[in-house]
Amino acid sequence: MTRYEAFLCNDCGWGSKKDNCVKCGKWIGSSGVPAILCDDCGWGSKKDDCVKCGKWMGSTKIPAMLCNDCGWGSKKDNCAKCGRWAP
């Protein structure tokens, strides 16, 4: 299995939106956990789509983050899009 980083497009990551958890929407501040994608959600050109809205990101990729609740323990190893385990 391959682990892919999850990213946001300009619209979903613009301004202070990039400081919100990609799963629950809570503000994360500087203590976020990087969100990941599983093989299915990150395979091929799918990894170039925004994890939140699904639009193609182009060359601008803003790292998607999880809050401490959504990224705590083994939850950080789950796909941010579908929720499956993505080691």
PDB file of N, CA, C and O in Angstrom:
ATOM      1  N   MET A   1       0.828  -1.187   0.000  1.00  0.00           N
ATOM      2  CA  MET A   1       0.000   0.000   0.000  1.00  0.00           C
ATOM      3  C   MET A   1       0.868   1.245   0.000  1.00  0.00           C
ATOM      4  O   MET A   1       1.924   1.293   0.631  1.00  0.00           O
ATOM      5  N   THR A   2       0.402   2.239  -0.715  1.00  0.00           N
ATOM      6  CA  THR A   2       1.097   3.514  -0.785  1.00  0.00           C
ATOM      7  C   THR A   2       0.285   4.559  -0.039  1.00  0.00           C
ATOM      8  O   THR A   2      -0.946   4.543  -0.068  1.00  0.00           O
ATOM      9  N   ARG A   3       0.962   5.435   0.606  1.00  0.00           N
ATOM     10  CA  ARG A   3       0.312   6.511   1.360  1.00  0.00           C
ATOM     11  C   ARG A   3       0.500   7.808   0.573  1.00  0.00           C
ATOM     12  O   ARG A   3       1.615   8.164   0.192  1.00  0.00           O
ATOM     13  N   TYR A   4      -0.611   8.507   0.339  1.00  0.00           N
ATOM     14  CA  TYR A   4      -0.583   9.760  -0.397  1.00  0.00           C
ATOM     15  C   TYR A   4      -0.969  10.905   0.533  1.00  0.00           C
ATOM     16  O   TYR A   4      -1.855  10.750   1.372  1.00  0.00           O
ATOM     17  N   GLU A   5      -0.315  12.041   0.391  1.00  0.00           N
ATOM     18  CA  GLU A   5      -0.692  13.226   1.158  1.00  0.00           C
ATOM     19  C   GLU A   5      -1.984  13.789   0.583  1.00  0.00           C
ATOM     20  O   GLU A   5      -2.200  13.749  -0.628  1.00  0.00           O
ATOM     21  N   ALA A   6      -2.840  14.312   1.452  1.00  0.00           N
ATOM     22  CA  ALA A   6      -4.089  14.934   1.015  1.00  0.00           C
ATOM     23  C   ALA A   6      -3.878  16.450   0.922  1.00  0.00           C
ATOM     24  O   ALA A   6      -3.211  17.051   1.764  1.00  0.00           O
ATOM     25  N   PHE A   7      -4.462  17.051  -0.118  1.00  0.00           N
ATOM     26  CA  PHE A   7      -4.316  18.481  -0.348  1.00  0.00           C
ATOM     27  C   PHE A   7      -5.669  19.137  -0.573  1.00  0.00           C
ATOM     28  O   PHE A   7      -6.664  18.475  -0.869  1.00  0.00           O
ATOM     29  N   LEU A   8      -5.680  20.460  -0.424  1.00  0.00           N
ATOM     30  CA  LEU A   8      -6.859  21.279  -0.661  1.00  0.00           C
ATOM     31  C   LEU A   8      -6.620  22.162  -1.873  1.00  0.00           C
ATOM     32  O   LEU A   8      -5.480  22.516  -2.172  1.00  0.00           O
ATOM     33  N   CYS A   9      -7.701  22.522  -2.576  1.00  0.00           N
ATOM     34  CA  CYS A   9      -7.609  23.467  -3.686  1.00  0.00           C
ATOM     35  C   CYS A   9      -7.560  24.897  -3.128  1.00  0.00           C
ATOM     36  O   CYS A   9      -7.665  25.099  -1.918  1.00  0.00           O
ATOM     37  N   ASN A  10      -7.403  25.869  -4.004  1.00  0.00           N
ATOM     38  CA  ASN A  10      -7.353  27.271  -3.576  1.00  0.00           C
ATOM     39  C   ASN A  10      -8.629  27.705  -2.861  1.00  0.00           C
ATOM     40  O   ASN A  10      -8.568  28.444  -1.878  1.00  0.00           O
ATOM     41  N   ASP A  11      -9.775  27.256  -3.344  1.00  0.00           N
ATOM     42  CA  ASP A  11     -11.041  27.659  -2.728  1.00  0.00           C
ATOM     43  C   ASP A  11     -11.188  27.086  -1.322  1.00  0.00           C
ATOM     44  O   ASP A  11     -11.545  27.816  -0.397  1.00  0.00           O
ATOM     45  N   CYS A  12     -10.921  25.807  -1.146  1.00  0.00           N
ATOM     46  CA  CYS A  12     -11.098  25.153   0.156  1.00  0.00           C
ATOM     47  C   CYS A  12      -9.981  25.485   1.141  1.00  0.00           C
ATOM     48  O   CYS A  12     -10.159  25.324   2.348  1.00  0.00           O
ATOM     49  N   GLY A  13      -8.839  25.942   0.648  1.00  0.00           N
ATOM     50  CA  GLY A  13      -7.711  26.246   1.518  1.00  0.00           C
ATOM     51  C   GLY A  13      -7.375  27.718   1.601  1.00  0.00           C
ATOM     52  O   GLY A  13      -6.333  28.094   2.137  1.00  0.00           O
ATOM     53  N   TRP A  14      -8.261  28.560   1.069  1.00  0.00           N
ATOM     54  CA  TRP A  14      -7.987  29.991   1.021  1.00  0.00           C
ATOM     55  C   TRP A  14      -8.129  30.628   2.395  1.00  0.00           C
ATOM     56  O   TRP A  14      -9.046  30.299   3.148  1.00  0.00           O
ATOM     57  N   GLY A  15      -7.229  31.531   2.716  1.00  0.00           N
ATOM     58  CA  GLY A  15      -7.294  32.281   3.973  1.00  0.00           C
ATOM     59  C   GLY A  15      -7.231  31.381   5.192  1.00  0.00           C
ATOM     60  O   GLY A  15      -6.383  30.493   5.280  1.00  0.00           O
ATOM     61  N   SER A  16      -8.136  31.619   6.131  1.00  0.00           N
ATOM     62  CA  SER A  16      -8.114  30.847   7.371  1.00  0.00           C
ATOM     63  C   SER A  16      -8.730  29.465   7.218  1.00  0.00           C
ATOM     64  O   SER A  16      -8.673  28.667   8.154  1.00  0.00           O
ATOM     65  N   LYS A  17      -9.325  29.155   6.053  1.00  0.00           N
ATOM     66  CA  LYS A  17      -9.911  27.824   5.846  1.00  0.00           C
ATOM     67  C   LYS A  17      -8.860  26.724   5.936  1.00  0.00           C
ATOM     68  O   LYS A  17      -9.168  25.592   6.310  1.00  0.00           O
ATOM     69  N   LYS A  18      -7.628  27.055   5.596  1.00  0.00           N
ATOM     70  CA  LYS A  18      -6.563  26.045   5.653  1.00  0.00           C
ATOM     71  C   LYS A  18      -6.243  25.633   7.081  1.00  0.00           C
ATOM     72  O   LYS A  18      -5.576  24.622   7.299  1.00  0.00           O
ATOM     73  N   ASP A  19      -6.710  26.402   8.053  1.00  0.00           N
ATOM     74  CA  ASP A  19      -6.491  26.092   9.470  1.00  0.00           C
ATOM     75  C   ASP A  19      -7.645  25.306  10.088  1.00  0.00           C
ATOM     76  O   ASP A  19      -7.718  25.160  11.308  1.00  0.00           O
ATOM     77  N   ASN A  20      -8.545  24.799   9.245  1.00  0.00           N
ATOM     78  CA  ASN A  20      -9.661  23.995   9.729  1.00  0.00           C
ATOM     79  C   ASN A  20      -9.452  22.530   9.376  1.00  0.00           C
ATOM     80  O   ASN A  20      -8.899  22.208   8.324  1.00  0.00           O
ATOM     81  N   CYS A  21      -9.894  21.648  10.257  1.00  0.00           N
ATOM     82  CA  CYS A  21      -9.795  20.204  10.038  1.00  0.00           C
ATOM     83  C   CYS A  21     -10.576  19.828   8.786  1.00  0.00           C
ATOM     84  O   CYS A  21     -11.711  20.268   8.601  1.00  0.00           O
ATOM     85  N   VAL A  22      -9.975  19.023   7.938  1.00  0.00           N
ATOM     86  CA  VAL A  22     -10.603  18.622   6.689  1.00  0.00           C
ATOM     87  C   VAL A  22     -11.782  17.666   6.935  1.00  0.00           C
ATOM     88  O   VAL A  22     -12.656  17.542   6.077  1.00  0.00           O
ATOM     89  N   LYS A  23     -11.818  17.006   8.069  1.00  0.00           N
ATOM     90  CA  LYS A  23     -12.918  16.077   8.367  1.00  0.00           C
ATOM     91  C   LYS A  23     -14.070  16.740   9.115  1.00  0.00           C
ATOM     92  O   LYS A  23     -15.218  16.627   8.684  1.00  0.00           O
ATOM     93  N   CYS A  24     -13.800  17.422  10.212  1.00  0.00           N
ATOM     94  CA  CYS A  24     -14.882  17.952  11.056  1.00  0.00           C
ATOM     95  C   CYS A  24     -15.040  19.467  10.964  1.00  0.00           C
ATOM     96  O   CYS A  24     -16.061  19.998  11.401  1.00  0.00           O
ATOM     97  N   GLY A  25     -14.072  20.169  10.414  1.00  0.00           N
ATOM     98  CA  GLY A  25     -14.161  21.606  10.242  1.00  0.00           C
ATOM     99  C   GLY A  25     -13.706  22.447  11.427  1.00  0.00           C
ATOM    100  O   GLY A  25     -13.713  23.675  11.348  1.00  0.00           O
ATOM    101  N   LYS A  26     -13.308  21.799  12.533  1.00  0.00           N
ATOM    102  CA  LYS A  26     -12.836  22.558  13.698  1.00  0.00           C
ATOM    103  C   LYS A  26     -11.507  23.246  13.395  1.00  0.00           C
ATOM    104  O   LYS A  26     -10.717  22.767  12.581  1.00  0.00           O
ATOM    105  N   TRP A  27     -11.275  24.377  14.064  1.00  0.00           N
ATOM    106  CA  TRP A  27     -10.026  25.101  13.910  1.00  0.00           C
ATOM    107  C   TRP A  27      -8.903  24.277  14.530  1.00  0.00           C
ATOM    108  O   TRP A  27      -9.057  23.751  15.632  1.00  0.00           O
ATOM    109  N   ILE A  28      -7.781  24.162  13.834  1.00  0.00           N
ATOM    110  CA  ILE A  28      -6.674  23.340  14.333  1.00  0.00           C
ATOM    111  C   ILE A  28      -5.484  24.164  14.788  1.00  0.00           C
ATOM    112  O   ILE A  28      -4.642  23.670  15.538  1.00  0.00           O
ATOM    113  N   GLY A  29      -5.402  25.401  14.351  1.00  0.00           N
ATOM    114  CA  GLY A  29      -4.253  26.212  14.727  1.00  0.00           C
ATOM    115  C   GLY A  29      -2.965  25.626  14.184  1.00  0.00           C
ATOM    116  O   GLY A  29      -2.909  25.200  13.030  1.00  0.00           O
ATOM    117  N   SER A  30      -1.945  25.604  14.996  1.00  0.00           N
ATOM    118  CA  SER A  30      -0.637  25.107  14.549  1.00  0.00           C
ATOM    119  C   SER A  30      -0.394  23.652  14.947  1.00  0.00           C
ATOM    120  O   SER A  30       0.696  23.129  14.717  1.00  0.00           O
ATOM    121  N   SER A  31      -1.379  22.998  15.535  1.00  0.00           N
ATOM    122  CA  SER A  31      -1.155  21.639  16.038  1.00  0.00           C
ATOM    123  C   SER A  31      -1.853  20.578  15.203  1.00  0.00           C
ATOM    124  O   SER A  31      -2.277  19.558  15.745  1.00  0.00           O
ATOM    125  N   GLY A  32      -1.981  20.789  13.912  1.00  0.00           N
ATOM    126  CA  GLY A  32      -2.666  19.844  13.044  1.00  0.00           C
ATOM    127  C   GLY A  32      -1.850  18.610  12.723  1.00  0.00           C
ATOM    128  O   GLY A  32      -0.628  18.590  12.872  1.00  0.00           O
ATOM    129  N   VAL A  33      -2.554  17.579  12.277  1.00  0.00           N
ATOM    130  CA  VAL A  33      -1.957  16.312  11.859  1.00  0.00           C
ATOM    131  C   VAL A  33      -2.168  16.200  10.345  1.00  0.00           C
ATOM    132  O   VAL A  33      -3.297  16.375   9.886  1.00  0.00           O
ATOM    133  N   PRO A  34      -1.131  15.914   9.555  1.00  0.00           N
ATOM    134  CA  PRO A  34      -1.301  15.819   8.105  1.00  0.00           C
ATOM    135  C   PRO A  34      -2.320  14.738   7.727  1.00  0.00           C
ATOM    136  O   PRO A  34      -2.279  13.621   8.241  1.00  0.00           O
ATOM    137  N   ALA A  35      -3.228  15.091   6.825  1.00  0.00           N
ATOM    138  CA  ALA A  35      -4.234  14.148   6.335  1.00  0.00           C
ATOM    139  C   ALA A  35      -3.644  13.330   5.188  1.00  0.00           C
ATOM    140  O   ALA A  35      -2.804  13.815   4.430  1.00  0.00           O
ATOM    141  N   ILE A  36      -4.096  12.089   5.074  1.00  0.00           N
ATOM    142  CA  ILE A  36      -3.585  11.195   4.033  1.00  0.00           C
ATOM    143  C   ILE A  36      -4.745  10.598   3.237  1.00  0.00           C
ATOM    144  O   ILE A  36      -5.908  10.692   3.629  1.00  0.00           O
ATOM    145  N   LEU A  37      -4.391   9.980   2.104  1.00  0.00           N
ATOM    146  CA  LEU A  37      -5.342   9.283   1.253  1.00  0.00           C
ATOM    147  C   LEU A  37      -4.913   7.829   1.114  1.00  0.00           C
ATOM    148  O   LEU A  37      -3.722   7.522   1.168  1.00  0.00           O
ATOM    149  N   CYS A  38      -5.875   6.937   0.937  1.00  0.00           N
ATOM    150  CA  CYS A  38      -5.574   5.519   0.705  1.00  0.00           C
ATOM    151  C   CYS A  38      -5.189   5.318  -0.763  1.00  0.00           C
ATOM    152  O   CYS A  38      -5.205   6.266  -1.549  1.00  0.00           O
ATOM    153  N   ASP A  39      -4.844   4.081  -1.128  1.00  0.00           N
ATOM    154  CA  ASP A  39      -4.472   3.760  -2.504  1.00  0.00           C
ATOM    155  C   ASP A  39      -5.570   4.122  -3.497  1.00  0.00           C
ATOM    156  O   ASP A  39      -5.292   4.700  -4.547  1.00  0.00           O
ATOM    157  N   ASP A  40      -6.814   3.784  -3.170  1.00  0.00           N
ATOM    158  CA  ASP A  40      -7.915   4.030  -4.098  1.00  0.00           C
ATOM    159  C   ASP A  40      -8.168   5.516  -4.299  1.00  0.00           C
ATOM    160  O   ASP A  40      -8.335   5.961  -5.434  1.00  0.00           O
ATOM    161  N   CYS A  41      -8.200   6.293  -3.221  1.00  0.00           N
ATOM    162  CA  CYS A  41      -8.502   7.728  -3.299  1.00  0.00           C
ATOM    163  C   CYS A  41      -7.324   8.547  -3.802  1.00  0.00           C
ATOM    164  O   CYS A  41      -7.524   9.674  -4.257  1.00  0.00           O
ATOM    165  N   GLY A  42      -6.106   8.024  -3.738  1.00  0.00           N
ATOM    166  CA  GLY A  42      -4.931   8.771  -4.165  1.00  0.00           C
ATOM    167  C   GLY A  42      -4.294   8.246  -5.426  1.00  0.00           C
ATOM    168  O   GLY A  42      -3.253   8.751  -5.847  1.00  0.00           O
ATOM    169  N   TRP A  43      -4.895   7.242  -6.042  1.00  0.00           N
ATOM    170  CA  TRP A  43      -4.299   6.605  -7.213  1.00  0.00           C
ATOM    171  C   TRP A  43      -4.462   7.456  -8.463  1.00  0.00           C
ATOM    172  O   TRP A  43      -5.499   8.088  -8.662  1.00  0.00           O
ATOM    173  N   GLY A  44      -3.456   7.468  -9.284  1.00  0.00           N
ATOM    174  CA  GLY A  44      -3.507   8.172 -10.565  1.00  0.00           C
ATOM    175  C   GLY A  44      -3.736   9.662 -10.406  1.00  0.00           C
ATOM    176  O   GLY A  44      -3.113  10.315  -9.569  1.00  0.00           O
ATOM    177  N   SER A  45      -4.632  10.189 -11.213  1.00  0.00           N
ATOM    178  CA  SER A  45      -4.887  11.632 -11.172  1.00  0.00           C
ATOM    179  C   SER A  45      -5.775  12.035 -10.003  1.00  0.00           C
ATOM    180  O   SER A  45      -5.947  13.228  -9.757  1.00  0.00           O
ATOM    181  N   LYS A  46      -6.347  11.069  -9.270  1.00  0.00           N
ATOM    182  CA  LYS A  46      -7.198  11.394  -8.120  1.00  0.00           C
ATOM    183  C   LYS A  46      -6.423  12.155  -7.044  1.00  0.00           C
ATOM    184  O   LYS A  46      -7.003  12.953  -6.308  1.00  0.00           O
ATOM    185  N   LYS A  47      -5.124  11.912  -6.953  1.00  0.00           N
ATOM    186  CA  LYS A  47      -4.311  12.601  -5.947  1.00  0.00           C
ATOM    187  C   LYS A  47      -4.174  14.086  -6.249  1.00  0.00           C
ATOM    188  O   LYS A  47      -3.738  14.853  -5.390  1.00  0.00           O
ATOM    189  N   ASP A  48      -4.539  14.503  -7.458  1.00  0.00           N
ATOM    190  CA  ASP A  48      -4.488  15.909  -7.850  1.00  0.00           C
ATOM    191  C   ASP A  48      -5.826  16.621  -7.656  1.00  0.00           C
ATOM    192  O   ASP A  48      -5.991  17.763  -8.086  1.00  0.00           O
ATOM    193  N   ASP A  49      -6.783  15.947  -7.006  1.00  0.00           N
ATOM    194  CA  ASP A  49      -8.083  16.539  -6.725  1.00  0.00           C
ATOM    195  C   ASP A  49      -8.156  16.930  -5.244  1.00  0.00           C
ATOM    196  O   ASP A  49      -7.590  16.257  -4.383  1.00  0.00           O
ATOM    197  N   CYS A  50      -8.852  18.010  -4.973  1.00  0.00           N
ATOM    198  CA  CYS A  50      -9.030  18.487  -3.604  1.00  0.00           C
ATOM    199  C   CYS A  50      -9.736  17.423  -2.769  1.00  0.00           C
ATOM    200  O   CYS A  50     -10.738  16.857  -3.204  1.00  0.00           O
ATOM    201  N   VAL A  51      -9.223  17.152  -1.582  1.00  0.00           N
ATOM    202  CA  VAL A  51      -9.794  16.125  -0.718  1.00  0.00           C
ATOM    203  C   VAL A  51     -11.169  16.544  -0.195  1.00  0.00           C
ATOM    204  O   VAL A  51     -11.971  15.697   0.199  1.00  0.00           O
ATOM    205  N   LYS A  52     -11.436  17.835  -0.193  1.00  0.00           N
ATOM    206  CA  LYS A  52     -12.696  18.321   0.363  1.00  0.00           C
ATOM    207  C   LYS A  52     -13.800  18.432  -0.692  1.00  0.00           C
ATOM    208  O   LYS A  52     -14.892  17.899  -0.497  1.00  0.00           O
ATOM    209  N   CYS A  53     -13.529  19.113  -1.801  1.00  0.00           N
ATOM    210  CA  CYS A  53     -14.576  19.349  -2.805  1.00  0.00           C
ATOM    211  C   CYS A  53     -14.422  18.497  -4.068  1.00  0.00           C
ATOM    212  O   CYS A  53     -15.369  18.367  -4.843  1.00  0.00           O
ATOM    213  N   GLY A  54     -13.236  17.916  -4.281  1.00  0.00           N
ATOM    214  CA  GLY A  54     -13.014  17.057  -5.444  1.00  0.00           C
ATOM    215  C   GLY A  54     -12.560  17.770  -6.699  1.00  0.00           C
ATOM    216  O   GLY A  54     -12.314  17.116  -7.713  1.00  0.00           O
ATOM    217  N   LYS A  55     -12.439  19.103  -6.669  1.00  0.00           N
ATOM    218  CA  LYS A  55     -11.974  19.835  -7.846  1.00  0.00           C
ATOM    219  C   LYS A  55     -10.483  19.597  -8.068  1.00  0.00           C
ATOM    220  O   LYS A  55      -9.729  19.347  -7.128  1.00  0.00           O
ATOM    221  N   TRP A  56     -10.077  19.681  -9.336  1.00  0.00           N
ATOM    222  CA  TRP A  56      -8.666  19.566  -9.680  1.00  0.00           C
ATOM    223  C   TRP A  56      -7.940  20.773  -9.113  1.00  0.00           C
ATOM    224  O   TRP A  56      -8.429  21.898  -9.214  1.00  0.00           O
ATOM    225  N   MET A  57      -6.762  20.546  -8.509  1.00  0.00           N
ATOM    226  CA  MET A  57      -6.029  21.603  -7.825  1.00  0.00           C
ATOM    227  C   MET A  57      -5.050  22.353  -8.711  1.00  0.00           C
ATOM    228  O   MET A  57      -4.684  23.486  -8.398  1.00  0.00           O
ATOM    229  N   GLY A  58      -4.629  21.761  -9.784  1.00  0.00           N
ATOM    230  CA  GLY A  58      -3.607  22.403 -10.592  1.00  0.00           C
ATOM    231  C   GLY A  58      -2.270  22.378  -9.870  1.00  0.00           C
ATOM    232  O   GLY A  58      -1.945  21.400  -9.196  1.00  0.00           O
ATOM    233  N   SER A  59      -1.501  23.435 -10.005  1.00  0.00           N
ATOM    234  CA  SER A  59      -0.165  23.450  -9.400  1.00  0.00           C
ATOM    235  C   SER A  59      -0.177  23.927  -7.954  1.00  0.00           C
ATOM    236  O   SER A  59       0.813  23.757  -7.242  1.00  0.00           O
ATOM    237  N   THR A  60      -1.275  24.519  -7.513  1.00  0.00           N
ATOM    238  CA  THR A  60      -1.349  25.012  -6.134  1.00  0.00           C
ATOM    239  C   THR A  60      -1.953  23.942  -5.241  1.00  0.00           C
ATOM    240  O   THR A  60      -3.122  23.585  -5.390  1.00  0.00           O
ATOM    241  N   LYS A  61      -1.158  23.433  -4.316  1.00  0.00           N
ATOM    242  CA  LYS A  61      -1.616  22.384  -3.406  1.00  0.00           C
ATOM    243  C   LYS A  61      -1.379  22.846  -1.977  1.00  0.00           C
ATOM    244  O   LYS A  61      -0.250  23.145  -1.586  1.00  0.00           O
ATOM    245  N   ILE A  62      -2.445  22.899  -1.212  1.00  0.00           N
ATOM    246  CA  ILE A  62      -2.375  23.323   0.183  1.00  0.00           C
ATOM    247  C   ILE A  62      -2.559  22.076   1.039  1.00  0.00           C
ATOM    248  O   ILE A  62      -3.578  21.399   0.901  1.00  0.00           O
ATOM    249  N   PRO A  63      -1.620  21.746   1.914  1.00  0.00           N
ATOM    250  CA  PRO A  63      -1.727  20.520   2.711  1.00  0.00           C
ATOM    251  C   PRO A  63      -3.014  20.486   3.537  1.00  0.00           C
ATOM    252  O   PRO A  63      -3.350  21.453   4.220  1.00  0.00           O
ATOM    253  N   ALA A  64      -3.724  19.370   3.464  1.00  0.00           N
ATOM    254  CA  ALA A  64      -4.931  19.168   4.260  1.00  0.00           C
ATOM    255  C   ALA A  64      -4.517  18.647   5.637  1.00  0.00           C
ATOM    256  O   ALA A  64      -3.646  17.786   5.756  1.00  0.00           O
ATOM    257  N   MET A  65      -5.152  19.182   6.657  1.00  0.00           N
ATOM    258  CA  MET A  65      -4.793  18.820   8.024  1.00  0.00           C
ATOM    259  C   MET A  65      -6.009  18.302   8.791  1.00  0.00           C
ATOM    260  O   MET A  65      -7.155  18.612   8.464  1.00  0.00           O
ATOM    261  N   LEU A  66      -5.722  17.506   9.818  1.00  0.00           N
ATOM    262  CA  LEU A  66      -6.735  17.002  10.730  1.00  0.00           C
ATOM    263  C   LEU A  66      -6.530  17.651  12.086  1.00  0.00           C
ATOM    264  O   LEU A  66      -5.404  17.983  12.455  1.00  0.00           O
ATOM    265  N   CYS A  67      -7.617  17.834  12.833  1.00  0.00           N
ATOM    266  CA  CYS A  67      -7.490  18.344  14.198  1.00  0.00           C
ATOM    267  C   CYS A  67      -6.970  17.215  15.093  1.00  0.00           C
ATOM    268  O   CYS A  67      -6.864  16.069  14.655  1.00  0.00           O
ATOM    269  N   ASN A  68      -6.652  17.538  16.324  1.00  0.00           N
ATOM    270  CA  ASN A  68      -6.132  16.525  17.246  1.00  0.00           C
ATOM    271  C   ASN A  68      -7.148  15.422  17.533  1.00  0.00           C
ATOM    272  O   ASN A  68      -6.758  14.284  17.795  1.00  0.00           O
ATOM    273  N   ASP A  69      -8.456  15.742  17.489  1.00  0.00           N
ATOM    274  CA  ASP A  69      -9.469  14.709  17.709  1.00  0.00           C
ATOM    275  C   ASP A  69      -9.540  13.738  16.529  1.00  0.00           C
ATOM    276  O   ASP A  69      -9.522  12.522  16.719  1.00  0.00           O
ATOM    277  N   CYS A  70      -9.620  14.280  15.312  1.00  0.00           N
ATOM    278  CA  CYS A  70      -9.740  13.437  14.115  1.00  0.00           C
ATOM    279  C   CYS A  70      -8.429  12.739  13.757  1.00  0.00           C
ATOM    280  O   CYS A  70      -8.442  11.741  13.037  1.00  0.00           O
ATOM    281  N   GLY A  71      -7.304  13.245  14.246  1.00  0.00           N
ATOM    282  CA  GLY A  71      -6.004  12.667  13.931  1.00  0.00           C
ATOM    283  C   GLY A  71      -5.360  11.961  15.103  1.00  0.00           C
ATOM    284  O   GLY A  71      -4.177  11.624  15.054  1.00  0.00           O
ATOM    285  N   TRP A  72      -6.137  11.730  16.170  1.00  0.00           N
ATOM    286  CA  TRP A  72      -5.575  11.122  17.379  1.00  0.00           C
ATOM    287  C   TRP A  72      -5.430   9.613  17.224  1.00  0.00           C
ATOM    288  O   TRP A  72      -6.294   8.960  16.640  1.00  0.00           O
ATOM    289  N   GLY A  73      -4.338   9.061  17.748  1.00  0.00           N
ATOM    290  CA  GLY A  73      -4.115   7.614  17.743  1.00  0.00           C
ATOM    291  C   GLY A  73      -4.066   7.054  16.337  1.00  0.00           C
ATOM    292  O   GLY A  73      -3.410   7.614  15.460  1.00  0.00           O
ATOM    293  N   SER A  74      -4.762   5.947  16.124  1.00  0.00           N
ATOM    294  CA  SER A  74      -4.735   5.281  14.822  1.00  0.00           C
ATOM    295  C   SER A  74      -5.636   5.968  13.801  1.00  0.00           C
ATOM    296  O   SER A  74      -5.587   5.621  12.621  1.00  0.00           O
ATOM    297  N   LYS A  75      -6.459   6.932  14.219  1.00  0.00           N
ATOM    298  CA  LYS A  75      -7.332   7.639  13.271  1.00  0.00           C
ATOM    299  C   LYS A  75      -6.524   8.400  12.230  1.00  0.00           C
ATOM    300  O   LYS A  75      -7.003   8.627  11.119  1.00  0.00           O
ATOM    301  N   LYS A  76      -5.303   8.798  12.577  1.00  0.00           N
ATOM    302  CA  LYS A  76      -4.468   9.527  11.617  1.00  0.00           C
ATOM    303  C   LYS A  76      -4.032   8.643  10.455  1.00  0.00           C
ATOM    304  O   LYS A  76      -3.561   9.148   9.436  1.00  0.00           O
ATOM    305  N   ASP A  77      -4.183   7.328  10.600  1.00  0.00           N
ATOM    306  CA  ASP A  77      -3.815   6.381   9.545  1.00  0.00           C
ATOM    307  C   ASP A  77      -4.992   6.025   8.642  1.00  0.00           C
ATOM    308  O   ASP A  77      -4.890   5.104   7.831  1.00  0.00           O
ATOM    309  N   ASN A  78      -6.095   6.735   8.770  1.00  0.00           N
ATOM    310  CA  ASN A  78      -7.270   6.501   7.924  1.00  0.00           C
ATOM    311  C   ASN A  78      -7.335   7.548   6.833  1.00  0.00           C
ATOM    312  O   ASN A  78      -6.943   8.697   7.036  1.00  0.00           O
ATOM    313  N   CYS A  79      -7.835   7.144   5.672  1.00  0.00           N
ATOM    314  CA  CYS A  79      -7.985   8.031   4.533  1.00  0.00           C
ATOM    315  C   CYS A  79      -8.919   9.185   4.900  1.00  0.00           C
ATOM    316  O   CYS A  79      -9.986   8.965   5.472  1.00  0.00           O
ATOM    317  N   ALA A  80      -8.519  10.401   4.575  1.00  0.00           N
ATOM    318  CA  ALA A  80      -9.319  11.585   4.889  1.00  0.00           C
ATOM    319  C   ALA A  80     -10.573  11.662   4.022  1.00  0.00           C
ATOM    320  O   ALA A  80     -11.516  12.383   4.351  1.00  0.00           O
ATOM    321  N   LYS A  81     -10.582  10.923   2.920  1.00  0.00           N
ATOM    322  CA  LYS A  81     -11.723  10.984   2.002  1.00  0.00           C
ATOM    323  C   LYS A  81     -12.744   9.880   2.290  1.00  0.00           C
ATOM    324  O   LYS A  81     -13.929  10.170   2.458  1.00  0.00           O
ATOM    325  N   CYS A  82     -12.305   8.629   2.349  1.00  0.00           N
ATOM    326  CA  CYS A  82     -13.239   7.511   2.495  1.00  0.00           C
ATOM    327  C   CYS A  82     -13.217   6.877   3.884  1.00  0.00           C
ATOM    328  O   CYS A  82     -14.140   6.142   4.236  1.00  0.00           O
ATOM    329  N   GLY A  83     -12.185   7.144   4.675  1.00  0.00           N
ATOM    330  CA  GLY A  83     -12.114   6.623   6.025  1.00  0.00           C
ATOM    331  C   GLY A  83     -11.432   5.266   6.178  1.00  0.00           C
ATOM    332  O   GLY A  83     -11.237   4.792   7.297  1.00  0.00           O
ATOM    333  N   ARG A  84     -11.069   4.642   5.059  1.00  0.00           N
ATOM    334  CA  ARG A  84     -10.400   3.336   5.143  1.00  0.00           C
ATOM    335  C   ARG A  84      -8.970   3.495   5.651  1.00  0.00           C
ATOM    336  O   ARG A  84      -8.371   4.567   5.568  1.00  0.00           O
ATOM    337  N   TRP A  85      -8.450   2.401   6.174  1.00  0.00           N
ATOM    338  CA  TRP A  85      -7.086   2.374   6.684  1.00  0.00           C
ATOM    339  C   TRP A  85      -6.112   2.608   5.541  1.00  0.00           C
ATOM    340  O   TRP A  85      -6.229   1.985   4.486  1.00  0.00           O
ATOM    341  N   ALA A  86      -5.152   3.502   5.744  1.00  0.00           N
ATOM    342  CA  ALA A  86      -4.163   3.834   4.717  1.00  0.00           C
ATOM    343  C   ALA A  86      -2.790   3.914   5.364  1.00  0.00           C
ATOM    344  O   ALA A  86      -2.283   5.007   5.618  1.00  0.00           O
ATOM    345  N   PRO A  87      -2.178   2.747   5.635  1.00  0.00           N
ATOM    346  CA  PRO A  87      -0.908   2.732   6.356  1.00  0.00           C
ATOM    347  C   PRO A  87       0.226   3.450   5.633  1.00  0.00           C
ATOM    348  O   PRO A  87       1.345   3.504   6.142  1.00  0.00           O
TER     349      PRO A  87
END
